[in-house]
Amino acid sequence: MKTPRPALRQWWPIYSAGLVACLAVTAMAWLLAISPSLDQLHQRAHRLQELSERRQKSAKLTASLGALRRKQAGTVQAINQLDLRLDSANNANARMAAMTRLANDCQLTVDEVKPGQTLAFGQYQTLAMTLSGTGTYPAIARLLHRMHQEMRDTALESMDLSPENGSAANSGVRFRLDFVWYAAPESARNAPAPVAATE
């Protein structure tokens, strides 16, 4: 003869307690083990992504540095092949006098030639020089053409031209030419400063 099974409701408190215990154990396992592990995995993935980005950036910088070094080597080689040799910065007064003579040869009247700021760049330095006076447009064009041919170490930085007496019909013009002279470094530590040359 079969033993009658106990009613399901008799076991319900045990099942409920077991379910609550399982949920509690699962929650504790999540809080103590799984959640920190997931956080660590997330942080590791983030660090790996940052590392990958930094490696890519480093590779780009390395490539750029290599290109710049190759460009610098080409520039140095081109400079070494030039026959242009920079004059000594000690000869600033002689350079301004030569500019004045050249302007006079081009039929320009020079009012003033004066030095400006000097900047040192190691193997060379730049000296600002301003030439001002009066003349005609063709004479100024001749001066700039001759300076380009005869003074290749001097660059025109700016030019200011205005008709004399404010008359556009007058062929005379007042000019101010700002040049930059590229010179070799001063050979003497206490070389005298250049003075304005006028004619």
C-alpha positions in Angstrom: 0.0 0.0 0.0 1.4 3.4 -1.1 2.3 6.1 1.5 0.4 9.3 0.8 2.6 12.2 -0.4 2.6 15.3 1.8 0.8 18.2 0.4 2.9 20.7 -1.7 2.0 23.5 0.6 3.8 21.7 3.4 7.1 22.0 1.4 6.5 25.6 0.2 8.3 27.3 3.2 11.3 25.1 2.6 11.3 25.9 -1.1 10.9 29.6 -0.4 13.8 29.6 2.1 16.0 27.7 -0.4 15.2 30.1 -3.2 15.9 33.1 -0.9 19.2 31.5 0.1 20.1 30.8 -3.5 19.3 34.4 -4.4 21.4 35.7 -1.5 24.3 33.5 -2.4 24.1 34.7 -6.1 24.0 38.3 -5.0 26.9 37.9 -2.7 28.9 36.1 -5.4 28.0 39.0 -7.8 29.1 41.6 -5.3 32.2 39.8 -4.1 33.5 38.1 -7.3 31.8 38.6 -10.6 31.2 42.4 -10.4 34.9 43.3 -9.5 36.0 40.9 -12.2 33.9 42.6 -14.8 35.2 46.0 -13.6 38.7 44.8 -14.0 38.0 43.4 -17.4 36.4 46.7 -18.4 39.5 48.7 -17.1 41.8 46.3 -18.8 40.0 46.7 -22.1 40.1 50.5 -21.6 43.9 50.4 -20.9 44.5 48.2 -24.0 42.6 50.7 -26.1 44.6 53.6 -24.7 47.8 51.6 -25.3 46.8 50.9 -28.9 46.0 54.5 -29.5 49.3 55.6 -28.0 51.2 53.1 -30.2 49.5 54.4 -33.3 50.3 58.0 -32.3 53.9 57.0 -31.6 54.2 55.4 -35.0 52.9 58.5 -36.7 55.3 60.7 -34.7 58.2 58.4 -35.6 57.2 58.6 -39.2 56.9 62.4 -39.1 60.3 62.7 -37.3 61.9 60.5 -40.0 60.4 62.7 -42.7 61.6 65.8 -41.0 65.1 64.4 -40.6 65.3 63.5 -44.3 64.0 66.9 -45.2 66.6 68.5 -42.9 69.4 66.4 -44.4 68.3 67.5 -47.9 68.2 71.1 -46.9 71.7 70.9 -45.3 73.0 69.3 -48.5 71.4 71.9 -50.7 72.9 74.7 -48.5 76.3 73.1 -48.7 76.1 73.1 -52.5 75.3 76.8 -52.7 78.2 79.1 -53.6 76.7 81.8 -51.4 78.9 82.5 -48.3 77.5 84.8 -45.7 79.5 88.0 -44.9 80.5 88.7 -41.4 78.0 90.6 -39.2 80.9 92.9 -38.2 80.6 94.5 -41.7 77.1 95.9 -41.2 78.2 99.5 -41.8 80.0 98.5 -45.0 76.8 96.7 -46.1 74.6 99.8 -45.5 77.1 101.9 -47.4 77.0 99.5 -50.3 73.2 99.6 -50.3 73.4 103.4 -50.4 75.8 103.4 -53.4 73.7 100.9 -55.2 70.6 103.1 -54.7 72.5 106.1 -55.9 73.6 104.2 -59.0 69.9 103.5 -59.7 69.2 107.2 -59.6 67.5 107.2 -56.2 68.0 109.9 -53.6 68.7 108.2 -50.2 67.6 110.1 -47.1 68.6 107.5 -44.6 69.9 104.0 -44.1 69.5 102.7 -40.6 70.0 99.3 -38.9 67.2 97.6 -36.9 66.9 94.5 -34.8 69.5 91.8 -34.8 68.5 88.2 -34.2 70.9 85.3 -33.7 70.2 81.8 -35.0 73.4 79.9 -34.2 75.2 79.5 -37.5 73.8 82.8 -38.9 72.1 85.9 -37.8 69.7 88.4 -39.3 70.0 92.2 -39.3 67.1 94.4 -40.2 68.0 97.4 -42.4 65.8 100.2 -43.6 66.5 102.3 -46.7 64.4 105.4 -47.3 64.4 108.3 -49.8 62.9 109.5 -53.0 63.0 108.5 -56.6 60.8 107.0 -59.4 59.0 103.7 -59.7 61.4 102.4 -62.4 64.4 103.4 -60.3 63.1 101.5 -57.3 62.4 98.5 -59.5 66.0 98.7 -60.8 67.3 98.8 -57.3 65.4 95.7 -56.2 66.5 93.9 -59.3 70.1 94.7 -58.8 70.0 93.8 -55.1 68.5 90.5 -56.0 71.4 89.9 -58.3 74.3 91.4 -56.3 73.2 91.0 -52.7 71.6 87.5 -52.6 72.0 87.4 -48.9 69.6 90.3 -48.4 65.8 89.8 -48.6 63.1 92.5 -49.0 60.7 92.2 -46.0 58.4 95.1 -46.7 58.0 98.1 -49.0 56.1 101.4 -48.5 55.7 103.7 -51.5 53.8 107.0 -51.6 53.7 109.8 -54.2 55.6 112.9 -53.3 53.4 115.8 -52.1 50.4 113.4 -52.2 50.1 113.8 -56.0 49.5 110.6 -57.9 50.3 112.4 -61.2 53.8 113.3 -60.0 56.3 110.6 -61.1 58.4 111.2 -57.9 57.7 108.8 -55.0 58.9 108.5 -51.5 59.9 105.0 -50.5 60.8 103.0 -47.5 62.3 99.6 -48.0 62.8 97.2 -45.1 65.4 94.5 -45.7 66.7 91.5 -43.8 70.4 90.8 -44.2 71.5 87.3 -43.5 75.0 87.4 -42.0 77.5 85.1 -40.4 77.8 85.4 -36.6 80.0 88.1 -35.2 83.6 87.0 -34.9 84.2 89.3 -32.0 82.2 89.0 -28.8 82.1 92.8 -28.3 81.8 93.9 -31.9 80.7 97.5 -32.3 77.1 98.1 -33.0 76.3 99.3 -36.6 75.5 103.0 -36.9 73.2 104.7 -39.4 74.7 105.6 -42.7 73.4 108.6 -44.7 74.3 110.2 -47.9 
